[in-house]
């Protein structure tokens, strides 16, 4: 966890989906489930338009593992969905 993270800034994927319906969301992963999949994180950026999410990823720390997803489920994407290590 980054030193500037606050436990109050960490949200489960369920909370994120409820807070940002029908949005693209990028989170810095802070918790994973038993299978190693993201389960909670800090919201870095969200927008209804995917093209505004990917460029904004520079907001995360270089060490963050970032997960990008659409809160309504599968959507057509212009970039590969999933995990991204910043600074790589």
C-alpha positions as MATLAB code, in Angstrom:
seq = 'XXXXXXXXXXXXXXXXXXXXXXXXXXXXXXXXXXXXXXXXXXXXXXXXXXXXXXXXXXXXXXXXXXXXXXXXXXXXXXXXXXXXXXXX';
ca = [
       0.000    0.000    0.000;
       1.331    3.441   -0.854;
       2.089    5.743    2.028;
      -0.530    8.243    0.842;
      -3.326    5.651    0.870;
      -5.950    5.894    3.560;
      -8.093    2.903    4.530;
     -11.122    5.133    3.869;
     -10.055    5.435    0.211;
     -10.131    1.666   -0.374;
     -13.387    0.325   -1.812;
     -14.512   -3.175   -2.737;
     -15.385   -3.861   -6.370;
     -19.032   -4.179   -5.293;
     -18.942   -0.690   -3.746;
     -17.235    0.722   -6.836;
     -19.830   -0.832   -9.162;
     -22.623    0.665   -7.032;
     -20.972    4.097   -6.837;
     -20.086    4.375  -10.536;
     -22.810    2.596  -12.536;
     -22.149    2.130  -16.256;
     -18.667    3.659  -16.003;
     -15.119    2.701  -16.893;
     -13.024    2.589  -13.729;
      -9.284    2.259  -13.064;
      -8.240    1.249   -9.559;
      -4.919    0.795   -7.825;
      -5.294   -2.722   -6.443;
      -5.030   -2.965   -2.661;
      -6.675   -6.341   -1.987;
      -7.080   -9.569   -3.925;
      -9.284  -12.603   -3.399;
      -8.141  -16.178   -2.793;
      -7.543  -16.602   -6.542;
      -5.367  -13.486   -6.738;
      -7.992  -11.439   -8.590;
      -8.617   -7.803   -7.619;
     -11.258   -7.412   -4.892;
     -10.660   -3.866   -3.596;
      -8.666   -0.776   -4.421;
      -8.327    2.955   -4.653;
     -10.239    4.582   -7.517;
      -7.778    6.446   -9.720;
     -10.193    7.571  -12.435;
     -13.689    6.851  -13.710;
     -15.672    8.049  -16.700;
     -18.510    6.889  -18.921;
     -16.159    7.216  -21.903;
     -13.332    4.672  -21.939;
     -11.000    6.947  -23.918;
     -10.700    9.273  -20.895;
      -9.712    6.494  -18.496;
      -6.591    5.061  -20.123;
      -4.668    8.385  -20.475;
      -5.435    9.266  -16.861;
      -3.569    6.223  -15.530;
      -0.470    8.354  -15.098;
      -2.181    9.501  -11.863;
      -1.148    6.285  -10.099;
       2.167    5.536   -8.434;
       4.746    3.773  -10.581;
       4.548    0.726   -8.300;
       0.760    0.388   -8.478;
      -0.839   -2.592  -10.129;
      -3.882   -1.141  -11.893;
      -7.132   -2.871  -12.827;
      -9.382   -1.316  -15.495;
     -12.956   -2.528  -15.905;
     -16.480   -1.471  -16.842;
     -18.945   -1.565  -13.970;
     -21.770   -2.951  -16.100;
     -19.758   -5.963  -17.203;
     -18.275   -6.689  -20.594;
     -18.074   -3.809  -23.054;
     -16.302   -3.411  -26.337;
     -12.909   -1.901  -25.619;
     -10.237   -0.203  -27.684;
      -7.474   -1.410  -25.355;
      -6.929   -4.718  -23.573;
      -8.831   -5.024  -20.308;
      -7.200   -6.202  -17.151;
      -4.166   -5.601  -15.070;
      -1.504   -3.057  -15.841;
       1.672   -2.303  -13.935;
       2.416    1.415  -14.053;
       5.969    2.424  -14.806;
       6.688   -0.805  -16.679;
];
